[in-house]
Amino acid sequence: MSKRDRRMLVEAARLYYDDGMDQNAIGEKLGLSKSGVSRVLRAAKDEGIVQIHVIDGEEVLRAAALEEKLVAVYGLRGARVARTQGSMADPLDAVARLGAEIFHELAPNASRIGFGWGVTMQRMIDAVPPRRLAPGTTLTSLVGGMPTVDTGPSGNNMLVTLAERCAVRAERFDAPAIVESAATFEALTSESSVRTALDRARAVEVAFVGIGSYGRGTSRLILDAMQLDAEEEALFLSQDPVGDLCGHYFDASGRPLGEPSSRRVIGLPLEDVRRLPLVVGVAAGAERRPGVHAALRSGALDVLVVDEALALGLVEKAGESAATTPHDPSSVQCPQCGYRVPTGN
């Protein structure tokens, strides 16, 4: 290989892996076609210029057949299932690492990336290794912070950590995630800073969200933080809550609950999450099956990342039927990430 050719490999690899440029931009800069850039990057690996190391132990094995079943049954654009049955692997750790892999696949092609909060999101963000993203990339929270709940870390703190690791900017959502009265909800959502934060959340191109199952973990703590009185709690329970996403509860069909809980959460409502271009749901543990199944029925999720036990439960729950809430078929496959992305609005 000539020195000139080697310099081309080094430059392309630096632009892609260090500077976070996408392949189209690299092609314009170096005078190459997109397929030419792909060949150059592959050659950089073959020549040892790029060396990829797996951090934090062994590679997460995946259950490909279950992934295909989830896509078929629920009408998803993509799925990742961590193979954990019969092994010592921690389901939450394995799911977090698969979520981190998807983040690095999708992040180079998105200028604004949104995140929910909670234990799963925290573990996923912790699993993201340092990698410089494209200048101008912005990370934003889909919901206010919840620093008083140990098992639901504040989205602001998580995003600042991730932004530093990726050399990009994080936008703050300076409001509590949960409030104790409808009056406080009205007051906060009328503030310009909160309206701006919600507008930013609505503008994200890719979102990562944890999925709660009612009565378990953070989902139970969200309800406790609302401080509902006896009458309000009775009204809440009469709506048959099953799960939550970004703090908002929904029933078994994926329909968002109404008052009182709908006026206690400062964050992007489920209706707005549905409108985002690409939403990646991340959850671990077979006990979360009711909440995840309902979230899938809501139509808010495009890609699902779960462990094997949870995936098996979801397939069983769906009963191999056709997708309950299929996505708009007017989409094309993204050549970078392999997921289908909409061609229209």
C-alpha positions as CSV (number, residue, x, y, z in Angstrom):
1,M,0.0,0.0,0.0
2,S,1.3,3.4,-0.9
3,K,1.8,6.2,1.6
4,R,-0.9,8.2,-0.2
5,D,-3.4,5.3,0.1
6,R,-2.6,4.8,3.8
7,R,-3.1,8.5,4.5
8,M,-6.5,8.2,2.9
9,L,-7.4,5.4,5.3
10,V,-6.1,7.2,8.3
11,E,-8.0,10.4,7.4
12,A,-11.3,8.7,6.7
13,A,-11.0,6.7,10.0
14,R,-10.2,9.8,12.0
15,L,-13.2,11.7,10.5
16,Y,-15.5,8.8,11.2
17,Y,-14.4,7.5,14.6
18,D,-12.9,10.6,16.2
19,D,-14.9,13.4,14.7
20,G,-18.2,11.5,14.3
21,M,-18.8,12.6,10.7
22,D,-21.3,10.5,8.7
23,Q,-20.2,8.7,5.6
24,N,-21.9,11.2,3.2
25,A,-19.9,14.1,4.8
26,I,-16.7,12.2,4.7
27,G,-17.3,11.4,1.0
28,E,-17.8,15.1,0.2
29,K,-14.6,16.0,2.0
30,L,-12.4,13.3,0.5
31,G,-14.0,13.2,-2.9
32,L,-15.4,9.6,-2.5
33,S,-18.8,8.0,-3.1
34,K,-20.6,6.7,0.0
35,S,-19.7,3.1,-1.1
36,G,-16.1,4.2,-1.5
37,V,-16.1,5.5,2.1
38,S,-17.4,2.2,3.3
39,R,-14.6,0.4,1.5
40,V,-12.0,2.7,2.9
41,L,-13.3,2.3,6.5
42,R,-13.3,-1.5,6.0
43,A,-9.8,-1.4,4.7
44,A,-8.7,0.7,7.7
45,K,-9.9,-2.1,9.9
46,D,-8.2,-4.8,7.7
47,E,-4.9,-2.9,7.9
48,G,-5.0,-2.5,11.6
49,I,-5.4,1.3,11.5
50,V,-8.7,0.9,13.3
51,Q,-8.7,-1.5,16.2
52,I,-12.0,-2.1,18.0
53,H,-11.8,-3.4,21.6
54,V,-14.8,-4.7,23.6
55,I,-14.9,-3.1,27.0
56,D,-16.4,-4.5,30.2
57,G,-16.1,-8.2,29.5
58,E,-17.5,-10.4,26.8
59,E,-19.6,-9.5,23.9
60,V,-23.4,-9.6,24.6
61,L,-24.8,-12.6,22.7
62,R,-28.1,-12.1,20.9
63,A,-31.1,-14.3,20.3
64,A,-31.7,-13.6,16.6
65,A,-34.8,-15.8,16.3
66,L,-36.5,-14.0,19.2
67,E,-35.6,-10.6,17.6
68,E,-37.3,-11.6,14.4
69,K,-40.4,-12.8,16.3
70,L,-40.7,-9.5,18.2
71,V,-40.4,-7.5,14.9
72,A,-43.1,-9.7,13.2
73,V,-45.5,-9.8,16.1
74,Y,-45.4,-6.2,17.2
75,G,-44.7,-4.5,13.9
76,L,-41.3,-3.1,15.1
77,R,-38.6,-1.6,12.9
78,G,-35.9,-3.5,14.9
79,A,-35.3,-5.5,18.1
80,R,-32.3,-6.6,20.1
81,V,-32.6,-9.5,22.5
82,A,-29.7,-10.3,25.0
83,R,-29.3,-14.0,25.3
84,T,-29.3,-14.5,29.1
85,Q,-31.1,-17.8,29.7
86,G,-29.0,-20.5,31.3
87,S,-26.1,-18.1,31.8
88,M,-24.7,-16.0,34.7
89,A,-25.3,-12.8,32.7
90,D,-27.1,-9.9,34.5
91,P,-30.1,-9.1,32.3
92,L,-30.0,-5.4,33.1
93,D,-26.3,-5.2,32.3
94,A,-26.7,-7.1,29.1
95,V,-29.7,-4.9,27.9
96,A,-27.8,-1.8,28.9
97,R,-24.8,-2.7,26.7
98,L,-27.1,-3.6,23.8
99,G,-28.7,-0.2,24.2
100,A,-25.3,1.5,24.2
101,E,-24.5,-0.3,21.0
102,I,-27.6,1.1,19.3
103,F,-26.8,4.5,20.6
104,H,-23.5,4.5,18.8
105,E,-25.1,3.2,15.7
106,L,-27.8,5.9,15.6
107,A,-26.1,8.9,17.2
108,P,-23.8,9.8,14.2
109,N,-26.9,10.4,12.1
110,A,-29.0,12.4,14.5
111,S,-28.5,16.1,15.5
112,R,-30.8,15.9,18.5
113,I,-31.1,12.8,20.7
114,G,-33.6,12.5,23.6
115,F,-33.6,10.4,26.8
116,G,-36.1,9.4,29.4
117,W,-34.8,8.6,32.9
118,G,-34.6,5.8,35.4
119,V,-32.4,2.9,36.4
120,T,-32.3,1.3,32.9
121,M,-31.4,4.6,31.2
122,Q,-28.7,5.2,33.8
123,R,-27.1,1.8,33.2
124,M,-27.3,2.2,29.4
125,I,-25.6,5.6,29.6
126,D,-23.0,4.2,31.9
127,A,-22.3,1.5,29.3
128,V,-21.6,4.0,26.5
129,P,-17.9,4.2,25.9
130,P,-16.3,7.5,25.0
131,R,-16.7,8.5,21.4
132,R,-16.7,12.0,19.9
133,L,-19.9,12.8,18.1
134,A,-20.4,15.3,15.3
135,P,-20.2,19.0,16.4
136,G,-23.6,20.4,16.9
137,T,-25.1,17.1,18.3
138,T,-27.4,17.9,21.2
139,L,-28.6,15.6,24.0
140,T,-31.9,16.6,25.6
141,S,-34.1,15.1,28.3
142,L,-37.7,14.1,27.6
143,V,-38.8,14.6,31.2
144,G,-37.9,16.7,34.2
145,G,-35.5,15.5,36.8
146,M,-36.3,13.3,39.8
147,P,-33.2,13.6,42.1
148,T,-35.1,12.6,45.2
149,V,-35.8,9.1,44.0
150,D,-32.6,7.0,44.2
151,T,-33.8,4.4,41.7
152,G,-34.8,7.1,39.1
153,P,-31.7,9.3,38.5
154,S,-32.2,12.8,37.2
155,G,-32.1,13.0,33.5
156,N,-30.1,16.2,33.7
157,N,-27.2,14.6,35.6
158,M,-27.2,11.6,33.2
159,L,-27.0,13.7,30.1
160,V,-24.3,15.9,31.4
161,T,-22.1,12.8,32.0
162,L,-22.9,11.4,28.5
163,A,-22.4,14.8,26.8
164,E,-18.9,15.1,28.3
165,R,-18.0,11.6,27.2
166,C,-19.1,12.3,23.6
167,A,-17.8,16.0,23.5
168,V,-21.3,17.4,22.7
169,R,-23.8,19.6,24.4
170,A,-26.6,18.7,26.8
171,E,-29.7,20.7,27.3
172,R,-31.2,21.0,30.8
173,F,-34.8,20.4,31.7
174,D,-35.1,22.5,34.8
175,A,-38.3,21.2,36.3
176,P,-39.2,18.3,38.6
177,A,-40.5,15.3,36.8
178,I,-43.3,14.7,39.3
179,V,-45.4,17.3,41.2
180,E,-47.9,16.9,44.0
181,S,-50.9,18.9,42.6
182,A,-52.6,19.9,39.4
183,A,-52.1,23.5,40.4
184,T,-48.3,23.1,40.5
185,F,-48.5,21.3,37.1
186,E,-50.4,24.2,35.6
187,A,-48.0,26.7,37.0
188,L,-44.9,25.0,35.9
189,T,-46.1,24.1,32.4
190,S,-47.0,27.8,31.9
191,E,-43.3,28.8,32.5
192,S,-41.4,29.7,29.4
193,S,-38.4,27.6,30.4
194,V,-40.6,24.4,30.7
195,R,-42.4,25.1,27.5
196,T,-39.0,25.5,25.8
197,A,-37.8,22.2,27.3
198,L,-40.9,20.4,26.0
199,D,-40.5,21.9,22.6
200,R,-36.9,20.7,22.5
201,A,-38.1,17.2,23.5
202,R,-40.6,17.2,20.7
203,A,-37.8,18.0,18.2
204,V,-35.6,15.0,18.9
205,E,-34.8,12.7,16.0
206,V,-34.0,9.6,18.1
207,A,-35.2,8.9,21.6
208,F,-34.2,6.3,24.2
209,V,-36.7,5.5,26.9
210,G,-37.0,3.1,29.8
211,I,-40.4,1.3,30.2
212,G,-41.9,0.8,33.7
213,S,-44.4,-1.8,34.8
214,Y,-47.0,-0.6,37.3
215,G,-46.3,-1.4,41.0
216,R,-42.6,-2.3,40.4
217,G,-39.4,-0.3,40.9
218,T,-39.4,3.3,39.8
219,S,-43.0,3.0,38.5
220,R,-44.2,2.5,42.1
221,L,-42.0,5.4,43.3
222,I,-43.5,7.7,40.7
223,L,-47.0,7.2,42.1
224,D,-45.7,7.7,45.6
225,A,-44.1,11.0,44.6
226,M,-47.5,12.3,43.3
227,Q,-48.9,12.3,46.8
228,L,-52.4,11.5,45.7
229,D,-55.2,11.7,48.3
230,A,-57.6,8.7,48.8
231,E,-60.1,10.0,46.2
232,E,-57.4,10.7,43.6
233,E,-55.8,7.3,44.1
234,A,-59.2,5.5,43.7
235,L,-59.7,7.4,40.4
236,F,-56.2,6.5,39.3
237,L,-56.7,2.8,40.1
238,S,-60.1,2.7,38.4
239,Q,-58.2,3.4,35.1
240,D,-56.3,0.1,35.4
241,P,-52.7,1.3,35.1
242,V,-50.3,-1.2,33.7
243,G,-47.1,0.6,32.9
244,D,-45.4,4.0,32.4
245,L,-43.1,5.7,29.9
246,C,-41.4,9.0,30.7
247,G,-43.4,9.0,33.9
248,H,-46.8,8.9,32.2
249,Y,-49.0,5.9,33.0
250,F,-51.0,3.9,30.4
251,D,-53.4,0.9,30.5
252,A,-53.2,-2.6,29.0
253,S,-54.1,-1.3,25.6
254,G,-51.4,1.4,25.7
255,R,-53.9,4.2,26.2
256,P,-52.6,7.1,28.4
257,L,-54.4,7.5,31.7
258,G,-56.2,10.8,32.4
259,E,-56.4,12.8,35.6
260,P,-55.1,12.8,38.2
261,S,-51.8,11.2,37.1
262,S,-51.8,13.0,33.7
263,R,-51.5,16.4,35.5
264,R,-48.7,15.4,37.8
265,V,-45.9,14.7,35.3
266,I,-43.7,17.3,33.7
267,G,-42.5,15.6,30.6
268,L,-43.3,14.6,27.1
269,P,-46.7,12.9,26.9
270,L,-47.2,9.6,25.3
271,E,-49.0,11.2,22.4
272,D,-45.9,13.3,21.6
273,V,-43.6,10.3,22.0
274,R,-45.6,8.5,19.3
275,R,-44.8,11.4,16.9
276,L,-41.0,11.2,17.3
277,P,-39.2,9.8,14.2
278,L,-37.5,6.9,16.0
279,V,-38.0,5.7,19.6
280,V,-35.9,3.0,21.2
281,G,-37.5,1.3,24.2
282,V,-35.1,-0.4,26.7
283,A,-36.2,-2.8,29.5
284,A,-34.9,-5.8,31.4
285,G,-36.6,-8.5,33.6
286,A,-39.4,-10.9,32.9
287,E,-41.5,-9.1,35.6
288,R,-41.8,-6.1,33.3
289,R,-43.8,-8.0,30.7
290,P,-47.2,-6.3,31.4
291,G,-45.8,-2.8,31.1
292,V,-43.6,-3.5,28.0
293,H,-46.4,-5.3,26.2
294,A,-48.8,-2.4,26.8
295,A,-46.1,0.1,25.7
296,L,-45.7,-1.8,22.5
297,R,-49.5,-1.8,21.9
298,S,-49.4,2.0,22.3
299,G,-47.5,2.4,19.1
300,A,-44.9,4.6,20.7
301,L,-41.9,2.2,20.3
302,D,-40.0,1.6,17.0
303,V,-37.1,-0.5,18.3
304,L,-37.1,-2.7,21.4
305,V,-34.1,-3.8,23.5
306,V,-34.8,-6.5,26.1
307,D,-33.4,-9.7,27.7
308,E,-34.3,-13.2,26.6
309,A,-36.7,-14.0,29.4
310,L,-38.7,-10.8,28.8
311,A,-38.7,-11.4,25.0
312,L,-40.1,-14.9,25.5
313,G,-42.8,-13.5,27.7
314,L,-43.7,-10.8,25.2
315,V,-43.9,-13.3,22.3
316,E,-46.1,-15.6,24.5
317,K,-48.3,-12.6,25.5
318,A,-48.8,-11.6,21.8
319,G,-49.6,-15.2,20.8
320,E,-47.8,-15.0,17.5
321,S,-50.7,-12.8,16.2
322,A,-50.3,-10.0,13.7
323,A,-48.9,-6.7,15.0
324,T,-51.5,-4.9,17.1
325,T,-50.4,-1.4,16.1
326,P,-48.4,-1.6,12.9
327,H,-46.2,1.3,11.9
328,D,-46.7,3.3,8.7
329,P,-45.3,1.1,5.9
330,S,-44.2,4.2,3.9
331,S,-40.6,3.9,5.2
332,V,-37.2,2.9,3.9
333,Q,-34.3,1.0,5.5
334,C,-31.5,3.1,6.9
335,P,-28.2,1.8,5.4
336,Q,-26.2,2.9,8.5
337,C,-28.4,1.4,11.3
338,G,-30.5,-1.2,9.5
339,Y,-33.8,0.1,11.0
340,R,-36.7,1.4,8.9
341,V,-37.2,5.1,9.0
342,P,-40.2,7.1,7.8
343,T,-40.1,8.8,4.4
344,G,-43.0,11.1,5.1
345,N,-43.8,13.5,8.0
